[in-house]
Amino acid sequence: MITFTHANCTPRPATAGTRRGFALARFAAGLALALGTAFGGASAAMAASATIPVVAAENFYGDVVKQIGGNYVDVTSVLSNPDQDPHLFEASPKTARALQNARVVVYNGADYDPWMTKLLGATGGGKSANNRTTIVAADLVGKKAGDNPHLWYDPKTMPAVARAVSAALGAADPAHKSVYDANLATFLASLQPVDAKVAALRARYQGQPVTATEPVFGYMSDAIGLDMRNLRFQLATMNDTEASASDIAAFERDLRERRVRVLIYNSQATEALTRRMLALAKQSKVPSVSVTETQPAGVNFQQWMLAQLDSLDKALAVGTPGQH
């Protein structure tokens, strides 16, 4: 059984281990600076506002909050750059201030964003701390440290998060509870095309072999029923550790001999070995599909998921495995 240990989910830089240590040290220093600045005079930022201050660790959770809260929420999404490895996060005074004043906080959990737990602990003395509602996606869907932390690709996650968000906003702002309830119903209905696409892919491609450079898309792959190969290689990539020679050879063989229909890769973390596999896939005429850990700008969560599923559909349609 594959276990996603704490090490699997700690911040992973785009290059090797020495930079990991530097990034974590930089994070600690940034956190200290951020909290010092925040507590030095952030209380005034809590001035009377018609909106509910919300902090989401990841921008796809922030998007769900916006869709449900509408004009009645002021959302700060911490991780929002789709062109950067999302694990390379530095604390800032803005983040610390936002958390200090937040009435609702949403984050992933399952050791994907452990820095959020540290920040929440450090900002626990904020004026809104006693009234703060914290929503942890992993807790809602029964996941924990050791499970695949990329929970937003599990079709069960966002409905659970949306319901929790609607309840939290309704408790914080009872006057507009009917608005949040109505927006929740609209949001849940808007997920139906995503669910329908997953069902259609499952009907056509269940059991088909695919591979990936890391397990970002794992839950969606499972929902479709794909036969995901090279899991040990994927964990090594995500963990920024060296894959074994045998695991590399098996991955290359799957591509070279076209034993898989598609190569799925995380376009936000393309290390040398990932680029090598992408080149081999292209050479072997195995289609590749890009997925990301951060929601792109200009689209909502539903559009993001559908676009990636459409890309996968096109790739699976042409990526016929070779005969061996």
Backbone hydrogen bonds in HBPLUS format (Angstrom, degrees):
<---DONOR---> <-ACCEPTOR-->    atom                        ^
c    i                          cat <-CA-CA->   ^        H-A-AA   ^      H-
h    n   atom  resd res      DA  || num        DHA   H-A  angle D-A-AA Bond
n    s   type  num  typ     dist DA aas  dist angle  dist       angle   num
A0004-PHE N   A0146-GLY O   2.71 MM 142  4.11 161.9  1.74 128.5 122.8     1
A0008-ASN N   A0005-THR O   2.84 MM   3  5.12 125.4  2.15 101.8 116.8     2
A0009-CYS N   A0006-HIS O   3.10 MM   3  5.38 139.2  2.27 102.5 113.4     3
A0019-ARG N   A0016-ALA O   3.14 MM   3  6.00 136.4  2.34 124.5 132.7     4
A0020-ARG N   A0017-GLY O   2.93 MM   3  4.91 123.4  2.26  95.8 111.5     5
A0021-GLY N   A0017-GLY O   3.26 MM   4  6.68 154.3  2.33 156.8 160.2     6
A0022-PHE N   A0018-THR O   3.23 MM   4  6.52 157.4  2.28 142.8 148.9     7
A0023-ALA N   A0019-ARG O   2.79 MM   4  5.99 159.0  1.83 151.7 157.2     8
A0024-LEU N   A0020-ARG O   3.00 MM   4  6.25 161.2  2.03 154.3 158.7     9
A0025-ALA N   A0021-GLY O   2.99 MM   4  6.15 157.9  2.04 146.5 152.8    10
A0026-ARG N   A0022-PHE O   2.86 MM   4  6.02 156.2  1.92 148.1 155.1    11
A0027-PHE N   A0023-ALA O   2.87 MM   4  6.10 146.7  1.99 141.7 151.2    12
A0028-ALA N   A0024-LEU O   3.00 MM   4  6.30 159.2  2.05 148.8 152.8    13
A0029-ALA N   A0025-ALA O   3.02 MM   4  6.30 162.6  2.05 150.5 155.0    14
A0030-GLY N   A0026-ARG O   2.83 MM   4  5.97 157.4  1.88 146.0 153.2    15
A0031-LEU N   A0027-PHE O   2.78 MM   4  5.98 152.6  1.85 151.9 159.5    16
A0032-ALA N   A0028-ALA O   3.11 MM   4  6.37 162.3  2.14 148.7 152.1    17
A0033-LEU N   A0029-ALA O   3.08 MM   4  6.34 163.0  2.11 149.7 154.2    18
A0034-ALA N   A0030-GLY O   2.77 MM   4  5.91 159.5  1.81 149.0 155.7    19
A0035-LEU N   A0031-LEU O   2.93 MM   4  6.08 168.2  1.94 156.4 158.4    20
A0036-GLY N   A0032-ALA O   3.05 MM   4  6.15 157.3  2.10 143.5 150.2    21
A0037-THR N   A0033-LEU O   3.01 MM   4  6.21 160.9  2.04 150.3 155.0    22
A0038-ALA N   A0034-ALA O   2.85 MM   4  6.02 158.3  1.89 148.6 155.7    23
A0039-PHE N   A0035-LEU O   2.94 MM   4  6.01 170.6  1.95 152.7 154.3    24
A0040-GLY N   A0037-THR O   3.20 MM   3  5.07 139.6  2.38  92.5 104.1    25
A0042-ALA N   A0038-ALA O   2.94 MM   4  5.15 132.1  2.17 157.5 159.9    26
A0045-ALA N   A0042-ALA O   2.84 MM   3  5.51 149.8  1.93 119.7 128.6    27
A0046-MET N   A0043-SER O   3.00 MM   3  5.67 166.6  2.02 120.1 124.3    28
A0047-ALA N   A0044-ALA O   3.24 MM   3  5.86 138.6  2.42 122.6 122.8    29
A0052-ILE N   A0072-TYR O   2.84 MM  20  6.17 159.0  1.88 135.5 139.0    30
A0074-ASP N   A0052-ILE O   2.89 MM  22  5.82 163.3  1.92 142.6 140.0    31
A0103-ARG N   A0053-PRO O   2.86 MM  50  5.67 161.9  1.90 148.6 151.8    32
A0104-VAL N   A0053-PRO O   3.43 MM  51  6.82 155.7  2.49 150.0 154.7    33
A0054-VAL N   A0074-ASP O   2.93 MM  20  5.94 168.4  1.94 149.2 147.6    34
A0076-THR N   A0054-VAL O   2.85 MM  22  6.24 155.4  1.91 153.2 161.0    35
A0055-VAL N   A0104-VAL O   3.00 MM  49  6.51 155.7  2.06 154.5 161.5    36
A0106-VAL N   A0055-VAL O   2.87 MM  51  6.36 155.6  1.93 154.5 161.7    37
A0056-ALA N   A0076-THR O   2.86 MM  20  6.17 163.8  1.88 152.9 157.1    38
A0078-VAL N   A0056-ALA O   2.90 MM  22  6.34 160.5  1.94 163.7 170.2    39
A0057-ALA N   A0106-VAL O   2.84 MM  49  6.33 159.4  1.88 162.9 170.0    40
A0079-LEU N   A0057-ALA O   2.92 MM  22  6.02 151.3  2.00 136.8 146.0    41
A0061-TYR N   A0058-GLU O   3.15 MM   3  5.68 130.8  2.41 110.9 122.1    42
A0062-GLY N   A0058-GLU O   3.15 MM   4  6.49 155.1  2.22 145.7 153.4    43
A0059-ASN N   A0079-LEU O   2.98 MM  20  5.84 136.4  2.17 169.5 163.1    44
A0063-ASP N   A0059-ASN O   2.85 MM   4  6.03 143.7  1.98 138.0 146.9    45
A0064-VAL N   A0060-PHE O   3.26 MM   4  6.49 152.6  2.34 136.3 142.1    46
A0065-VAL N   A0061-TYR O   3.07 MM   4  6.42 158.7  2.12 149.6 155.0    47
A0066-LYS N   A0062-GLY O   2.98 MM   4  6.29 157.0  2.04 147.9 154.0    48
A0067-GLN N   A0063-ASP O   2.91 MM   4  6.18 155.8  1.96 150.1 156.9    49
A0068-ILE N   A0064-VAL O   3.07 MM   4  6.31 145.8  2.19 146.9 155.4    50
A0069-GLY N   A0065-VAL O   2.66 MM   4  5.69 164.7  1.69 157.8 163.4    51
A0070-GLY N   A0066-LYS O   2.81 MM   4  5.22 150.6  1.89 135.0 141.2    52
A0072-TYR N   A0069-GLY O   3.04 MM   3  5.48 154.1  2.11 137.4 136.7    53
A0084-GLN N   A0081-ASN O   3.36 MM   3  5.76 163.2  2.39 117.6 117.9    54
A0088-LEU N   A0085-ASP O   3.13 MM   3  5.91 165.7  2.16 124.3 128.3    55
A0089-PHE N   A0087-HIS O   3.04 MM   2  5.66 126.8  2.33 106.1  90.9    56
A0096-ALA N   A0092-SER O   3.10 MM   4  6.42 167.3  2.12 158.9 161.9    57
A0097-ARG N   A0093-PRO O   2.89 MM   4  6.04 161.9  1.93 151.4 156.4    58
A0098-ALA N   A0094-LYS O   2.94 MM   4  6.10 160.3  1.98 146.6 152.4    59
A0099-LEU N   A0095-THR O   2.96 MM   4  6.20 161.2  1.99 152.6 157.2    60
A0100-GLN N   A0096-ALA O   2.94 MM   4  6.09 154.6  2.00 145.5 153.1    61
A0101-ASN N   A0097-ARG O   3.16 MM   4  6.37 145.8  2.28 146.1 153.6    62
A0102-ALA N   A0098-ALA O   2.96 MM   4  5.87 116.3  2.37 139.6 155.8    63
A0102-ALA N   A0099-LEU O   3.32 MM   3  5.01 148.3  2.43  94.0 103.0    64
A0133-THR N   A0103-ARG O   2.78 MM  30  6.16 156.8  1.83 146.5 151.5    65
A0105-VAL N   A0133-THR O   2.86 MM  28  6.28 154.5  1.92 159.5 164.2    66
A0135-ILE N   A0105-VAL O   2.71 MM  30  6.04 169.9  1.72 166.3 169.5    67
A0107-TYR N   A0135-ILE O   3.00 MM  28  6.50 157.2  2.05 165.3 172.6    68
A0137-ALA N   A0107-TYR O   2.98 MM  30  6.37 161.4  2.02 159.7 162.5    69
A0138-ALA N   A0108-ASN O   2.90 MM  30  5.99 148.8  2.00 156.4 165.0    70
A0112-TYR N   A0109-GLY O   3.14 MM   3  5.64 164.3  2.16 113.2 118.0    71
A0116-MET N   A0113-ASP O   2.98 MM   3  5.79 155.6  2.04 123.0 129.0    72
A0117-THR N   A0114-PRO O   3.17 MM   3  5.46 125.3  2.49 103.4 115.3    73
A0118-LYS N   A0114-PRO O   3.42 MM   4  6.84 155.8  2.48 145.7 151.7    74
A0119-LEU N   A0115-TRP O   2.92 MM   4  6.18 158.9  1.97 148.7 154.5    75
A0120-LEU N   A0116-MET O   2.86 MM   4  6.02 160.5  1.90 151.9 157.1    76
A0121-GLY N   A0117-THR O   3.01 MM   4  6.19 156.0  2.07 143.7 150.1    77
A0122-ALA N   A0118-LYS O   2.97 MM   4  6.19 154.5  2.04 146.0 153.2    78
A0123-THR N   A0119-LEU O   2.87 MM   4  6.03 140.6  2.03 145.9 156.3    79
A0124-GLY N   A0121-GLY O   3.45 MM   3  5.19 163.3  2.48 100.7 102.0    80
A0126-GLY N   A0123-THR O   3.12 MM   3  5.83 161.8  2.15 127.9 127.9    81
A0129-ALA N   A0126-GLY O   3.06 MM   3  5.28 166.7  2.08 113.9 117.7    82
A0131-ASN N   A0128-SER O   2.97 MM   3  5.28 134.7  2.19 107.4 120.4    83
A0132-ARG N   A0129-ALA O   3.24 MM   3  5.02 162.7  2.27 100.7 105.7    84
A0139-ASP N   A0136-VAL O   3.05 MM   3  5.49 122.5  2.39 109.1 122.5    85
A0140-LEU N   A0136-VAL O   3.28 MM   4  6.64 149.9  2.38 150.2 158.9    86
A0140-LEU N   A0137-ALA O   3.05 MM   3  5.17 120.8  2.41  98.6 113.6    87
A0141-VAL N   A0137-ALA O   3.26 MM   4  6.60 141.9  2.41 151.0 160.4    88
A0143-LYS N   A0138-ALA O   2.82 MM   5  4.72 164.5  1.84 146.2 145.2    89
A0147-ASP N   A0144-LYS O   2.95 MM   3  5.74 159.0  1.99 147.0 148.5    90
A0151-LEU N   A0149-PRO O   2.80 MM   2  5.41 137.8  1.97 106.3  93.5    91
A0153-TYR N   A0150-HIS O   3.36 MM   3  6.26 167.5  2.38 120.3 123.9    92
A0154-ASP N   A0151-LEU O   2.92 MM   3  5.38 163.5  1.95 117.2 121.7    93
A0157-THR N   A0154-ASP O   2.92 MM   3  5.59 162.2  1.96 127.5 132.5    94
A0160-ALA N   A0157-THR O   3.06 MM   3  5.35 116.2  2.49 104.6 119.7    95
A0161-VAL N   A0157-THR O   2.93 MM   4  6.22 159.3  1.97 156.7 163.5    96
A0162-ALA N   A0158-MET O   2.81 MM   4  5.86 166.3  1.83 152.7 156.8    97
A0163-ARG N   A0159-PRO O   3.06 MM   4  6.22 158.8  2.11 144.9 149.7    98
A0164-ALA N   A0160-ALA O   3.13 MM   4  6.35 159.5  2.17 145.1 150.6    99
A0165-VAL N   A0161-VAL O   2.84 MM   4  6.08 156.0  1.90 154.9 162.2   100
A0166-SER N   A0162-ALA O   2.92 MM   4  6.11 164.7  1.95 151.8 155.5   101
A0167-ALA N   A0163-ARG O   3.04 MM   4  6.24 159.1  2.09 146.6 152.0   102
A0168-ALA N   A0164-ALA O   2.95 MM   4  6.14 156.4  2.01 145.2 151.8   103
A0169-LEU N   A0165-VAL O   2.88 MM   4  6.09 163.9  1.91 158.6 162.2   104
A0170-GLY N   A0166-SER O   2.95 MM   4  6.05 155.8  2.01 143.8 151.1   105
A0171-ALA N   A0167-ALA O   2.98 MM   4  6.19 146.2  2.10 142.1 150.8   106
A0172-ALA N   A0168-ALA O   2.99 MM   4  6.21 151.8  2.07 144.1 151.8   107
A0173-ASP N   A0169-LEU O   2.83 MM   4  5.86 139.8  1.99 145.1 155.8   108
A0176-HIS N   A0173-ASP O   3.04 MM   3  5.91 158.2  2.09 126.6 131.5   109
A0177-LYS N   A0174-PRO O   3.20 MM   3  5.01 169.5  2.21 109.9 109.0   110
A0179-VAL N   A0176-HIS O   2.99 MM   3  5.27 126.3  2.29 103.7 117.6   111
A0180-TYR N   A0176-HIS O   3.16 MM   4  6.60 158.4  2.21 154.2 159.8   112
A0181-ASP N   A0177-LYS O   2.86 MM   4  6.11 159.2  1.90 154.7 160.9   113
A0182-ALA N   A0178-SER O   2.99 MM   4  6.10 157.1  2.04 140.5 146.5   114
A0183-ASN N   A0179-VAL O   2.88 MM   4  6.11 160.5  1.92 151.5 157.3   115
A0184-LEU N   A0180-TYR O   2.86 MM   4  6.00 147.2  1.97 143.4 152.4   116
A0185-ALA N   A0181-ASP O   3.10 MM   4  6.40 159.2  2.14 146.1 150.7   117
A0186-THR N   A0182-ALA O   3.02 MM   4  6.34 156.2  2.08 146.7 153.4   118
A0187-PHE N   A0183-ASN O   2.84 MM   4  6.04 157.9  1.89 146.3 152.6   119
A0188-LEU N   A0184-LEU O   2.89 MM   4  6.14 169.9  1.90 160.2 161.7   120
A0189-ALA N   A0185-ALA O   3.04 MM   4  6.19 158.0  2.09 144.7 150.9   121
A0190-SER N   A0186-THR O   2.95 MM   4  6.16 143.9  2.08 143.0 153.3   122
A0190-SER N   A0187-PHE O   3.00 MM   3  5.01 119.2  2.38  94.5 110.4   123
A0191-LEU N   A0188-LEU O   3.22 MM   3  5.38 151.7  2.30 101.0 109.4   124
A0192-GLN N   A0189-ALA O   3.12 MM   3  5.56 161.6  2.15 111.9 117.7   125
A0194-VAL N   A0191-LEU O   3.05 MM   3  5.31 123.2  2.38 104.6 119.0   126
A0195-ASP N   A0191-LEU O   3.03 MM   4  6.40 161.9  2.07 156.7 162.0   127
A0196-ALA N   A0192-GLN O   2.79 MM   4  5.99 155.4  1.85 153.7 161.2   128
A0197-LYS N   A0193-PRO O   2.95 MM   4  6.07 150.4  2.04 138.9 146.3   129
A0198-VAL N   A0194-VAL O   2.98 MM   4  6.29 158.9  2.02 152.1 157.5   130
A0199-ALA N   A0195-ASP O   2.96 MM   4  6.21 160.8  2.00 147.3 152.5   131
A0200-ALA N   A0196-ALA O   2.91 MM   4  6.13 153.1  1.98 145.1 152.6   132
A0201-LEU N   A0197-LYS O   2.94 MM   4  6.16 160.5  1.97 151.4 156.3   133
A0202-ARG N   A0198-VAL O   2.89 MM   4  6.10 155.6  1.95 148.9 156.3   134
A0203-ALA N   A0199-ALA O   2.96 MM   4  6.18 154.0  2.03 144.7 151.4   135
A0204-ARG N   A0200-ALA O   3.17 MM   4  6.42 145.4  2.29 142.2 150.7   136
A0205-TYR N   A0201-LEU O   2.75 MM   4  5.70 159.4  1.79 157.1 162.9   137
A0206-GLN N   A0202-ARG O   3.08 MM   4  4.82 139.8  2.25 133.0 130.4   138
A0208-GLN N   A0205-TYR O   2.95 MM   3  5.48 160.2  1.99 146.4 145.2   139
A0207-GLY N   A0225-GLY O   2.67 MM  18  5.81 166.5  1.69 140.8 144.8   140
A0227-ASP N   A0208-GLN O   2.82 MM  19  5.50 170.3  1.83 138.8 140.5   141
A0261-ARG N   A0209-PRO O   2.82 MM  52  6.10 169.6  1.83 157.3 155.5   142
A0210-VAL N   A0227-ASP O   2.98 MM  17  6.04 160.1  2.02 145.8 145.4   143
A0229-ARG N   A0210-VAL O   2.93 MM  19  6.17 155.4  1.99 152.6 160.3   144
A0211-THR N   A0262-VAL O   3.08 MM  51  6.43 158.8  2.12 160.4 167.1   145
A0264-ILE N   A0211-THR O   2.88 MM  53  6.25 161.7  1.91 142.6 148.2   146
A0213-THR N   A0264-ILE O   2.96 MM  51  6.54 146.1  2.07 159.4 169.9   147
A0218-GLY N   A0215-PRO O   3.24 MM   3  5.00 163.9  2.27 105.6 108.2   148
A0221-SER N   A0217-PHE O   2.91 MM   4  6.08 159.2  1.95 160.7 167.6   149
A0222-ASP N   A0218-GLY O   2.94 MM   4  6.21 154.0  2.01 148.7 155.7   150
A0223-ALA N   A0219-TYR O   2.95 MM   4  6.21 151.9  2.03 142.5 150.3   151
A0224-ILE N   A0220-MET O   2.99 MM   4  6.26 149.1  2.09 147.9 155.2   152
A0225-GLY N   A0221-SER O   2.95 MM   4  6.13 130.5  2.20 136.7 150.9   153
A0226-LEU N   A0221-SER O   3.08 MM   5  5.48 156.3  2.13 155.3 153.4   154
A0225-GLY N   A0222-ASP O   3.04 MM   3  4.84 126.7  2.33  90.1 105.1   155
A0234-GLN N   A0230-ASN O   3.17 MM   4  6.46 156.8  2.22 146.0 152.5   156
A0235-LEU N   A0231-LEU O   3.03 MM   4  6.32 157.9  2.08 153.1 157.5   157
A0236-ALA N   A0232-ARG O   3.11 MM   4  6.33 157.2  2.17 146.5 152.6   158
A0237-THR N   A0233-PHE O   3.01 MM   4  6.31 156.6  2.07 152.7 158.8   159
A0238-MET N   A0234-GLN O   2.97 MM   4  6.24 166.7  1.99 153.7 156.9   160
A0239-ASN N   A0235-LEU O   2.87 MM   4  5.91 146.7  1.98 143.7 153.3   161
A0241-THR N   A0236-ALA O   2.95 MM   5  4.98 170.2  1.96 150.6 152.1   162
A0240-ASP N   A0237-THR O   3.16 MM   3  5.14 158.5  2.21 101.9 108.5   163
A0248-ILE N   A0244-SER O   2.98 MM   4  6.26 158.7  2.02 155.5 161.2   164
A0249-ALA N   A0245-ALA O   2.94 MM   4  6.09 158.5  1.98 143.8 150.2   165
A0250-ALA N   A0246-SER O   2.93 MM   4  6.10 152.8  2.00 141.9 149.1   166
A0251-PHE N   A0247-ASP O   3.04 MM   4  6.21 157.5  2.09 143.2 148.9   167
A0252-GLU N   A0248-ILE O   2.90 MM   4  6.15 166.8  1.92 154.8 158.3   168
A0253-ARG N   A0249-ALA O   2.86 MM   4  6.01 153.5  1.93 144.5 152.4   169
A0254-ASP N   A0250-ALA O   3.00 MM   4  6.22 156.5  2.05 145.7 151.4   170
A0255-LEU N   A0251-PHE O   3.18 MM   4  6.53 150.0  2.27 146.5 154.2   171
A0256-ARG N   A0252-GLU O   2.73 MM   4  5.88 175.2  1.73 160.9 162.4   172
A0257-GLU N   A0253-ARG O   2.91 MM   4  5.74 164.4  1.93 147.4 151.8   173
A0259-ARG N   A0254-ASP O   2.76 MM   5  4.72 153.2  1.83 139.9 147.9   174
A0258-ARG N   A0255-LEU O   3.08 MM   3  4.87 156.5  2.14  99.9 106.9   175
A0322-GLY N   A0258-ARG O   2.47 MM  64  4.97 155.8  1.53 138.2 147.7   176
A0263-LEU N   A0287-PRO O   2.89 MM  24  6.28 154.6  1.95 152.6 160.8   177
A0289-VAL N   A0263-LEU O   2.80 MM  26  6.23 149.9  1.89 153.8 160.1   178
A0265-TYR N   A0289-VAL O   2.94 MM  24  6.28 163.1  1.97 161.1 164.0   179
A0291-VAL N   A0265-TYR O   2.91 MM  26  6.11 155.2  1.97 160.6 163.2   180
A0269-ALA N   A0266-ASN O   3.20 MM   3  5.76 169.2  2.21 117.8 120.8   181
A0267-SER N   A0291-VAL O   3.09 MM  24  6.20 150.9  2.18 159.5 168.6   182
A0275-ARG N   A0271-GLU O   2.92 MM   4  6.25 162.1  1.96 159.3 164.7   183
A0276-ARG N   A0272-ALA O   2.91 MM   4  6.16 148.6  2.01 144.4 153.9   184
A0277-MET N   A0273-LEU O   3.02 MM   4  6.31 152.8  2.09 145.7 151.6   185
A0278-LEU N   A0274-THR O   2.92 MM   4  6.21 154.4  1.99 151.0 158.7   186
A0279-ALA N   A0275-ARG O   2.95 MM   4  6.15 155.8  2.01 146.7 152.7   187
A0280-LEU N   A0276-ARG O   3.03 MM   4  6.27 154.1  2.10 143.0 150.2   188
A0281-ALA N   A0277-MET O   2.86 MM   4  6.05 154.6  1.92 146.1 153.1   189
A0282-LYS N   A0278-LEU O   3.00 MM   4  6.23 159.6  2.05 146.8 151.8   190
A0283-GLN N   A0279-ALA O   2.94 MM   4  6.15 159.8  1.98 146.6 152.5   191
A0284-SER N   A0280-LEU O   2.86 MM   4  6.03 146.1  1.98 144.0 153.4   192
A0286-VAL N   A0281-ALA O   2.82 MM   5  4.86 172.0  1.82 147.0 147.7   193
A0285-LYS N   A0282-LYS O   3.16 MM   3  4.99 157.5  2.21  98.9 105.6   194
A0304-TRP N   A0300-ASN O   2.99 MM   4  6.20 158.5  2.03 156.6 163.2   195
A0305-MET N   A0301-PHE O   2.99 MM   4  6.26 167.8  2.00 158.6 160.3   196
A0306-LEU N   A0302-GLN O   2.97 MM   4  6.16 168.1  1.98 152.9 156.6   197
A0307-ALA N   A0303-GLN O   2.93 MM   4  6.00 156.8  1.98 146.1 152.3   198
A0308-GLN N   A0304-TRP O   3.18 MM   4  6.43 159.3  2.22 149.9 154.6   199
A0309-LEU N   A0305-MET O   2.94 MM   4  6.19 158.0  1.99 152.3 159.1   200
A0310-ASP N   A0306-LEU O   2.80 MM   4  5.97 153.3  1.87 149.1 156.5   201
A0311-SER N   A0307-ALA O   3.02 MM   4  6.24 155.5  2.08 142.6 149.0   202
A0312-LEU N   A0308-GLN O   2.95 MM   4  6.21 155.2  2.01 144.8 151.7   203
A0313-ASP N   A0309-LEU O   2.88 MM   4  6.08 154.9  1.94 145.6 152.5   204
A0314-LYS N   A0310-ASP O   3.04 MM   4  6.33 162.2  2.07 152.7 155.7   205
A0315-ALA N   A0311-SER O   3.02 MM   4  6.22 158.7  2.06 147.1 153.3   206
A0316-LEU N   A0312-LEU O   2.82 MM   4  6.01 164.8  1.85 156.8 160.6   207
A0317-ALA N   A0313-ASP O   3.04 MM   4  6.17 146.3  2.16 143.2 152.2   208
A0318-VAL N   A0315-ALA O   3.22 MM   3  5.55 138.7  2.40 103.0 113.2   209
A0319-GLY N   A0315-ALA O   2.88 MM   4  5.84 135.9  2.07 148.6 162.2   210
A0320-THR N   A0318-VAL O   3.00 MM   2  5.81 135.8  2.20 101.6  90.9   211
